[in-house]
Amino acid sequence: MVMITPALPALSPDIVSLYYTKDALLENLPIVIFYGPSITANSTHNSSRIQAHVYSLAGFQSFARLTIAPTSPVYAAVHHLPTEKQGDEVCRGLAVGLLSYFAGIPKATKETLKDMVARRRPNGLAPTMFDEMHAGDLAARMVKIDDSKECIAYTMSALSSQIISWVDVDVVLPSGTIERVMSSREGDQAQSIGDDGLPLYQYGELTALINSLGSPTFLPSSKLKRAPSRPTAHSKNKSLTKDQKISLRREMCEMLDTEKRYVDKMYDVVHVMAKDFAASSQSADAVKIVGRLFPESLAHILTVSSAFHDEMEKVLEETEDDAIKDIEEASATECSGLATQSKRRDPTGTATFAKTLLQWFPKFTIPYQDYMRSSADLSEILAEAYQVEALISAKIQETGEQRLRSALIEPIQRLPRYNLLIENMAALLPASHPALASLLKAKDVVTDICALDTGGFNDSTRAVACLRSLVKDWPSACSPHGRLVTAADVLELEPPYMETHKGKACMMILFPEACIFLRKDTDSALSARGAIAEIERLAIRLNARADEVAKSLTFSCELPLSALHVSHSEDGRLMWLRCSASAPSDLPSRPNTVYTKVIALLSSYERKAARLSEEIARSRIEGRHAESLRDSDKWSLRTVDDPASGLGVLAAVFEDGGANGKRATQLTSNIKLVIGSSTSTKSILAANSHVDIAICVTLLENGMYRVDCRLVNGNASTDTTTAENFSELLLKNRK
């Protein structure tokens, strides 16, 4: 983790007193000082040694020990006190404390405050500020507040410590660096897949450096909505044993046999049961109900399943002789060269069978998903069928409602069974078997069908359309792109951000490009999890309408992730969201103003701010890089998760000027790392207003690298490191 706001020193009302005034040069905003005698180790009470803790628009600074002596440079402020107050010990201490405070304000902060004052003056010029005259004037007007206990509590709460647990980095490589790792199997031109199910890449002479950025990690896209499946178990042998070959053929035959029984059941439903119900329908309403009970998609499922069964049967028949011969010839020396050669010929037929599954399962998508949507209201349809006509009701009783339900639910139950059979086959295969990748891809296709995920519609459009029906006052201009990542119940706190105070109950909806806040009505019982379920319900039931209970949400504001800085408390309860874009809809318009939302996390995210921070960082990467780039072979995402430091880094690795296109390069991360380029850190900061940290890496001799790092505040460093220590150095520079 990175501590961006350290914890305040313990302020006791028995030791320090509170002094306050308004600064006329800074729009009459208050400036406060907690002032008292210095109490540090090995020190005694002495009026010339004080402690001062100053808070104003320029931030908080703490001075545990200041000496009030004419020889001190900050004593100059005392000379600008009124004559009658120069003998007052407290006034002298306040003046010294204020001038010390002014000296510690960063230059950039001073310039920003001066520009703010200048814009509000008729002549456009700022007065002289932050000098000894300014300090003396404020000290002379300071007023003591008798009861400081509440003010101390508010200050401690408002300025509690903040940390950063996750950051995202853009890692830019020279064009042509990234290459796919191809399979080493003879005659196989497929890309190699790692144990995590993700493609493998190599980076030439930079491979060791990139590998130090952690392991590849998955980021969803419309092409691949969830992480690729990995076998929960697989054979540790390098080749198939005799028993495994027998088991594989048995599993393939099991899928064929169960498919035959399934097709027979579907034939009975479509050609017997449906026709009997249709013959019993004598009214238009009855015909409509029967049509809803037995939609056309059932016939389409029967057609595609019958063809799928025939194709499986053909494959098993064509490979049967080779499989039997291979099993008969199997011996205890299967790991020899002959066994390896047999594996390449695929005598068991597993690879051919797996390719058949991968070829046919996508054809299931439309009919099965149409049927899943149609049958989502099966209980309601049956209830209506009992009421619509006596003959239909009698037919249901004659057939048996349980038997009817079982028959109509059969297609939905069939899909997960495919995955169970695939997992059984995958568990028998060695990790290098050519059929394994096809089986896992086929399993992912079935999983997508079950989740009602297709590439035929825009998930973002669907999610936003559902939200519009759930949320009051949703602006027409608010149409965030990308998938709905997550939702969280939060309590928006007002200064001084104390959890004991009442806040606004809200819901935070996270998209790849924006974070949307929705206010909850006072009597709202809808949770974030419930809202996600309602969105999924509306998405499945295309003609469904939002329930009235869901109308208890009102649009509040939209925060762009590209301008959002996230930090949180050490216990994970509170999160600070600082946005540098134009003010959101619920705030007054203040151009060039950084505003902050402080939220307390509730429900599933309670005390889990680090987890939500990671999801925001991932979403920021997803929204920043075009999907065409992320789906190409010139982009990957890596994770550096260092438990010792508590800081996680998500590194988007891609080539400069490659397949990224204009959309991918319009925005960049707050941290940009360029490798093997003549670009300097200064030019990176000058060309990208979003960049706060620029890092340039240059390859030296003997496997060494020079790392130049420059911050937006002007701080810079240069280090030399090896590939093995690069991630450690990167974490150090981030701190």
N, C-alpha and C positions, 0 to 999 in steps of 0.2 A: 504494500500500500504506500501511497504518497501522502504525507501529512501536509496539506496546503494551509490549514489554519490551526496552529498549535493551541492546546488548552490554555486558558487564561490562568494567571497566578491566583492563588486563593486570596480573596479580598474579604477582610473581616471588618464589619462596621465598628468594632471596638478599637481598631488600629488606624484605619483610614477614614477620612472625612470626604464628603462629596461637595465639590464646588462647580458652579455652572454659570454660563453666560451665553448670549447669542452673538454670533460672528456676523457683523454687518456686511463684511466683504463677501461672505458666502451665503447670501440670500437669507440672512438672519437665522440660519440653522444653528442648533445648539452645539456647544463644545463643553465637554465635562472632564473633570480631573478628580480621580480618587487620590487624595493627598494625605501623607502621614509621615511619621519618622521612619527611617530606614531600620529594618530589623533583619539582619543577615547573620550568618555564622560568624562567630568571633568578633561581633560588634556590640557596642553599648549605645545607649540612647545619647544622641548628640544632635543638637538643633541644626548643625551645619550639614548633616547628612540626612537626606530625605528619600522617600519613595514616591513616585508619581506614575499614574496610569491614565493615559489620555485617550479620549475617544471623540472623534468628530467625523465629518463627511470624508476626510482623508484617511480614515481607518483607525485602528487601535494600536497603541504602542505602550509598552510597559518598561519602566525604569526602576529596578529594584533598589538602586543606590545612586543617588546624585549628591555631589558635594557643592554646597553654596559657598564659593570662595571667589574673591575678586580676581584671582589669577586664572579662573576657569573661562574659556572662550564664551560659554553660554551665559556668563554673568552679565554680558553686555545688555541683556534685556532689562536688568534691574535699573540701569541708568535711564531708561525711558518710562519708568513709573513716575507718577506724580510725586513731588517732593515729600508730601506728608505720608506717603506709603512706602517710601524707600527704606524706612526704618522698621517696617512691619516684617517679621520673620516669615509669616505665611505668604504675604504678597511676593516677597523675594523668592521663596520656594516655588510659587506658582509660575512666576516669570521664567525662572531657570528651567522648570519642567516643560513649559510651553515652547521655549526656544530649542530645547533638546528634541522635542517632538517634531518641530518644523524641520530640524536638520535631518531627521530620520525619514521624512516623507520621500518616497522615490521621485526621481526627476520627472518621469512620465506622468505620475499622478499630479504633481504640481502644475505641469503644463496643461493638463486636461482641465483642472480646476480654474486656472487663469483664463483659458479660452472660454469656459462657461461664463465667467464673470464678465469678460470683455464683450460677449455677444449681447449682454443685457444692458450695456452702457451706451449712451447716445454717441459718444465719440469712438466706440469700438475698441477702446484701450483699457487694459486691466490695470488697476492701481498696484503699487508695490505691496507685495504680500510675502508672508512666511519669513519675515526678517525680525530683528530685535524690536523694532517699533511696533510691529504687529503683535508680537508676544507681550510686550509691556502694556499695550492698550487693553488686550483681553484680560491680562492678570489683574489690572486695576479695576475691572468691572465684574470680576468673579463674585458670586454670591454663594454662601454656604447653605446647603440643604440639611436641615436638622435630622430627618429620618431617612437614612440612606440604605436601610436594609432591603426595601423593595426594589430600589434602583439597582443595587448590586445583583439581586436575583435576576432581574430583567437583563442586565448586561451579560451575566454569565450564561444565560440561556441563549440570547441573541448571537453571542460570539463563541458558542461552543465549538469544540474542535471538529474539523472536517477532514476527510481522507478521500483519496481516489483509489479505487481498487481495480479498475479496468480502463485501458486506453486503446485506441485503434491507430494503426500506423499504415501509411502508404509506402511500400517498398518498390522503388522503380529500378528496373534492370535495363541494361543495354538491349537494343533490338536484336532478336535472334538468339538470346541466351537460353530461353526455356525450350526444352525438347521433351517429347513424350518418351517414356520407357516402353519399348515394345516387348511382347512376349518372346521368350527365348525358345519356345517349342517350335520344332521344325514345321514349316508350312503354315504357321499361325501368325497372321498379321495384326492380331488384336492388341489393344493397349494393355499393358500390365496393370493389375489392380492390387493395391496393398491389402493388408489384413483388416484395415478399417473400411474396406469397400470403396475407397476413393482411388482415382487414377494416380499412377506414379509418374513423376517428372524428374529430369536431371537438369542441372544449371551450369554445365561446363566447369570451368575453373572456380566458379562461385558456389558449387554444390555444397561444399562443407560449410560455407558461411550461411547459406540459406537453411540448411538442415539445423543449424544452431538456433534458428528462430522457432524451434519446436516442431511438433507433428502437425500434419495437415488436418484440417477440421472442415466439417460440412456446413454449407450455407445454402438454404433452399432457393429454388428458382421455379418458374412455371414448368420447366422441362423436368425438373427433379425436385419434388415438393418435400421429400423427407430423405434422411440419410439412407444410402444404399444398404440393403440387407446384408448381414454377415452371418455365416453359419454359427449357430450357437454351439455346435460341436462338429468336428470332422475327424476323419481317420488320421492317425499319426503316421500311418505307413506311407511310404512313397508310391506304392502301387497297390492294386486291389488284391485281396486274398480271395481264395475260392469261396469262402463263406460270404464275403461281401458281394461277390458277383452274383451268387445265388439270391442274396437278400435284395439286391438292386432289381433283378428281374422280377422278384416277387412283388416289390413295391410298384413297379411299372404295371404289372398285371393287375394289381389291386386297384390302381387308378382306372384302368380300362374296365374292370368288372363293375366298380361302383358307378362309373359313368354310364354303363349299359343299364344298370338298375335305375339310375336317375333319369335317363332318357325315357325309359318305359313308364315311370311315374308321370313325367311331364306329358307324355302322349296321352295317358289316361285323363289328365287334367284338361288338356286342350281339346281332345276329340271325343271325350265321353262326358266328363263332368260339366264342362262349359256348355256343350250342346244340350244336355238335359236341362240345365237351368234356363238356357235361351228358349227352349220349347215350352217352359212353364211360364214365360213372361207374356202377359196379355195387355199390358198398358205401357205407355211411353216411359213412365217413371220406372217401371219394373225393368224395361230394356236398358235404361240408363244405369240402374243399379247393377245389373248383371255385367254390363260393359265395364263398370268400375271394379267388380270382383275379378273378372277375367279380362284384363286389358290385352290389347294386341301384342304388347311386348312379350307375353307368355308364349305366343306362337313363334315370335322371333327367337326367343331363347331356345325353344325346342329345335328349331331349324339349325341354329349355329351349334348347339350341343350335339345333335345327331351327326353333323359333318365332322365335328371335332372327334367324336368317338370313332368314326370310320377312319380318320387319318391316324389316330393312335393305333388302332387295330392293324392298319397297313404297315406302320413302322415296326411294330412288334413282330409281325409275321416275317417281314423282310430281314430282320436281324436275329430271328430265332435260331436258325441253323448255326450261324457263327457263334452265338452266345453259348449254345449247348456244347459245341466243339471246344470252345475256350475253357469252359468249366471242367470238361472231362480231362483236358490236358493240364489243368492247373496242378501245381505241386508245391512242395515246401520251398522251392527256390524261385518264387515269383518275383523277387526283387532283383533278379539278374537282368542282363541286357535284353534277353528275349522277352521278359515280362514288360520292360519299358517299351519295346517295339510294339507289342500287342496293344498296349495302352494307347499308342498313337493311332492304331487302326480302329480303336473303339469297338472291339468285338462284342461287348455287352450291349451296345446300342444305346447307352446312356446319353451320350452327347447328341445323337440324332433325336432321341426322345425329348431331351431338354430343349433343343431348337424348335421342335414341334410345339411344345408348350408356349415358348416365347413368341412363336408365329401366330398362334390361335388366340391366346388370352386377350390381346388388344381388341379382337373382334367381339369380345363379350361386353365391351364397355357400354355401348349405346343401349342395347336391349336390357342389360341387367340394371343399369342406372335408371332407365325409364321405368322399369318395374319397381325398383326400390322407392322411387318417388311416388308412384301410383299406389303402392301398398302401404305407404306410411300411415294412412288413416284406416287401416283394415278394421279395427274395432268399431269405428264410427260407421263404416260402410255396412258392416254386418248388422249393427243396431238399426240402421235405416232400412235394411232389407226386410227385417221382421215387420216393419210398419207399413211398407209400401204396398204389399199385395199378399193375400192369404196363400196363394199358390207358391210364391217364392218362400214364404215362411215355412210352409209345409215341406217344400223341397229341402230346405236347410235342415229341418228336423229329420227328414228321411235319410239324408246323406250323413247326418251327424255333424254338429258344429265343430267338435274337436277334430274330426277327420278332415273337414273342409279347411279349417285353420292350418292343420298340419300340411295339407297339400299345397296351400297357397304360400306358406312360408318356406317350402322346400328350396326354391331357387336362392333365397337369401342365405339359407344355411349351407348350401352347396359351396359357395365361394370360400369360406374359411377352411373347408375340408381340403380344397386344393392345396392350400398353404401347408396344412399338416402333412399331407403326403409328400410335398416337396421337401419339407424339413427332414422327413425320414430318409429320403434319398440323399440329401446333402450331407447328412451325418455319416453316411457310409463312404463318402468320397474323400480322397486325399486333397490337400489344399491346392495342389497343382493340377488337378484333373480338369480337362477342357470343358466338361459339362457343368462344373460348379457355377461359373459366372452366368451362364444362360439360365440355370435353375433359379438363382437368386434374383435375376432380372425379371423372370416370369413371376416370382413371388411378389415383387414390388408392383407389378402391373395389377395383380389381384388385390393387393392392399389399397392401391389407388382407387380401384373400382368400388371397394367396400367403403372408402372414405368419401365417395362421390366427387373425386378429383378428376378433372379432365382438362385437356388443353383447349377445349372448344369454346370456352368462355373466359371472361376476364374476372379473376377472383377479386381484384380490387373493386371493380365496378359492382360486383354482387355484394360485397361486404358493405360498401358505402351506401348502396341502395337499401340494404336492410337497416343500417344505422339511421338513415333518413326517416324510415318508418317507425323507428323506436324513440327518436330524440326530437324534442321540440326546438324550434328556432335553429335548425341546422342550416348554415348559409349555403346558398347555391354555388358559391365560388369555392367551397371547401370540398375538394375531391382528391384526397391523398392517393398516391400511386402505390402499387405493391400490395402484398398480402397483409392481413391483419395479424400482427405478430403475437400480441398478448394484451391482456387488460388487467388492471389492478385497482383494488379499492384503496382510496387514499383520503386523508383528511388534510385539507389545505389550511395551513396555519398562518395567522397574522403575527406581525412583530409584537412581542419579542420571541415568538416561536416556542412558546411553552405548551407542552402536551396537555397540561392541566387546564388550559384555556380552551374554550369552545372554538372549533374551526368549521370550515365548510366541508360537508361530506361530498366527495367527488369520485369520479371514476376516470382513470387515465387509460386511454386507448392508444396503443403503440403501432404505428405503421413505419415502413422503412424510411420515409422522408419526413414524417411529422409525428408529433406527440399531441394528442387531442384530449382536452379536459372537458368532462361533462359534469354539470352540477346535479346532485340528487335532491329531489324534493324532500321536505321535512319528514313526511310519512313514507318515504320510499323504502321498500324492502328488497329491491333488486340489487344483487351483488354482481361483481365483475364476471364471476363464473356463470351466473345466471344469464347475464347479457350475452356472453359467448354462446351459450346453449340456445338462447332465443334467436340469435343470428343464424346459427346452424339450422334451426327448425325452419326459419323463414326461407333459407336457401334451398332446403330439401323440398319443402312444400311450396312450389312456385306460386300458387294462388293464395297462400295463407296471408292473413292480416295480423299485424302486431296486436298483442293483448293490451288491454287498457292499463294493466299494472306496469307495462314496460314504458308507458308514456310519462313516467316520473323522472325522466332525464331531460336536462336542458343543456344545449350547447354553451360552453364557456369560452374556450379559446383554442387556438392551434399554434403550437410552437415548432418551428422547423428544426430538425435534428442537426442540420449543418451549422446552425448558430447556437447550439445548446451545449453547455458545459455542466457536467454532472459530478457531484460529490455527495458524500453521506457521512453520517455520524459513525463513530467506531462501533457502537452496538447494533448498527444496521436498522435503527428505528426511523430515523429522519433522513430525508434526501433533499439536497439543494439543486434546483434547476435554474441556471443562469443563462439567459438568452440575450444575445447582442443584436438581434434583428429588430425591426420596427415593432412597436408595442402591440400585443394581442388585442382582440376585440373587447375584452373586459377591462382594459387599462386605458388611461388617457394617452393620446398620441404624443410621444416624446421621441423625436428622431434622434438617432445616435445615442440612445440611452440603454444601458444594460439593466435589465430588471430581473428580479429573482422570485421564484416560487419555492416555498419550503413546504414539504408534504410529510405527513406521518403515514407510513405504510401499514396497511391493515390486512386482515384475512390471510390469504395464501402467501402474501409477500411480507408479512409482519416479521421484522428483524432480519429480512433477507434483501437488504439494499444492494449488497454486492452482486447477488444473482440478477436483480433488475438492471443494475449498471452494465453487466455483461450483455444482457439482451439489448439494451439501448446501443451499446457499442457495435454489436453485430448488425443491428438494424441500420445504423448510420453507414456502415460499409455496404450493406445491401442496397441502400438508397443512393449511395454515391457512385457506385460502379454499375454501368449498364449491364443488363442481363445477357446481352449478346457477348460481352466480354467475359462474364462469369461462367458462361456455358462453353467458352472456347478453351483451347488447350494452352492459352497464354496467360492464365490467371489461376491463382490458388490462394487459399487462406490458411494461415498457420497460427498456432497458439503457443505463446510462452507463458506458462503458469508457474510462477515461482512461489511455493508455499512459504519459503523463508522470508521473503520480502513482502508477501501479501499482495503483490501487484501482478496483474495479468495483462498481457499484450496480445492483441489481435492484429496480425500483420497480413495485409492484402498485398500479395506479390504479383507484379505484372511487368510487362515490358514497356519501355518508353516508345510511344508512337507506333505501337503494334496494332492489335485488333480492337483496341479500346474505343476508338471513334470519338466524335465530339462530345457526346453525352457523358462519356465516362471521365472526361478531363475537365469538365466545367467546374467541378468542385474538387477539393482535396482535403485530406485529413489535417487536423491541427498539428500533427507530427508527420513530416515528410522525410523519408530516408532514400537518398539517391546513391546507387552503387555503380562504380566504374564509369563515371561521367566527368567531364571537365567543368561542370556546373559548380559554382561556389555556393556556400550557405547564404551569403549576402544576396545573391541573385535570386535564390529560392524565396527568401522572405520578401524581397521587393516585388516579385512576380505574383505572389499568392497572398492575398490579404487574410485568408483563413489560417495560414500557417503560423503557429506559435513557436515551433521548434523545427529547425532545419538541420539535417545530418547528412554529410557527404562521406562516403567510404571509398578509399583508393587502395587498390591492390599493390603491395610492395613485394620485395623479393623474399624468398625463403618462407612463403606462406604467411607473411605478416600483412596487416592492414592498418592504414592510417584513418582514423575516425575524427572528422571535424564536426563539431556541434556548436550551433549558435541559436540563442534564444531571441525572441522578439524584443526583449528589454535590453539587448546589446551584450549580454554575457556570452562568452565563447570559451571553448576548450578544444584541445587537440590531444588525442591519445593514440597509442600504438597497441595493437592487440592481435591475438590469433583467432581463428575461426571458433575454437572451443570456448573462448572467453568472451566472444562478441555479445551474446545475449546478456551476460552479466554486466558488461560495460554499458549496454543499451539501457538496462534498468537503472544503473547508477546515474546516467545522464538525465533520465526522465525525472529522477528525484531531485 
